[in-house]
């Protein structure tokens, strides 16, 4: 293989990746450009808030409570090597609010919501319902994508806040039942070491993750190929891309928030 051929083989996927980033950016810009333009589909927004927010509470809550409990056990096991078992309440609280709450909540919502949005919109494209909306002079981005993106962006911080509280409660339950912590002391240590920005940073992350989840679901649904296989690929791609982007965005936001 000549150097030119090797360089071309390396450049093709790089250029394809950059082109995909550009398409997603243009898609996001097209959606956001409709925020202040009437008509406003409040019924669709309310329905999306219910589907994305309320119905995601059980999976987020279960994920958070088991994560908080496991985190308490792991920190206690590690801290016992250095006689630092007392740090369990503070580390559980900080770990849940800064990282695990928003990241795991975002990944679980991505698995549930991004796949659902991509499958729904992809099926509408296959059955030509999106073409029917255009025929009726209804902008598909404004009617289908914008309410879902707004709903996910608004609902995810609430889900993250609830998940943080449940995760801390999971650590507290394990601490007082398995690790012989005093309940009042555990709660006092949690409140003493937890700062406002620890919680606030997680809520900001939640809003960004919610935007990513809905954006990926809508983008892959709108660009779904025809047929059942096309919808299946769009659903898979939505979950994978949303999950990877959540992890990448988490690193970038952590670098911005907590690196001086």
Secondary structure as GFF3:
##gff-version 3
##sequence-region A 1 260
A	DSSP	alpha_helix	3	32	.	.	.	ID=ss1
A	DSSP	alpha_helix	42	52	.	.	.	ID=ss2
A	DSSP	three_ten_helix	54	56	.	.	.	ID=ss3
A	DSSP	alpha_helix	57	79	.	.	.	ID=ss4
A	DSSP	three_ten_helix	80	82	.	.	.	ID=ss5
A	DSSP	three_ten_helix	85	87	.	.	.	ID=ss6
A	DSSP	alpha_helix	88	95	.	.	.	ID=ss7
A	DSSP	pi_helix	96	100	.	.	.	ID=ss8
A	DSSP	alpha_helix	101	109	.	.	.	ID=ss9
A	DSSP	pi_helix	110	114	.	.	.	ID=ss10
A	DSSP	alpha_helix	115	126	.	.	.	ID=ss11
A	DSSP	alpha_helix	129	135	.	.	.	ID=ss12
A	DSSP	alpha_helix	140	140	.	.	.	ID=ss13
A	DSSP	pi_helix	141	145	.	.	.	ID=ss14
A	DSSP	alpha_helix	146	177	.	.	.	ID=ss15
A	DSSP	alpha_helix	183	193	.	.	.	ID=ss16
A	DSSP	alpha_helix	196	222	.	.	.	ID=ss17
A	DSSP	alpha_helix	228	258	.	.	.	ID=ss18
###
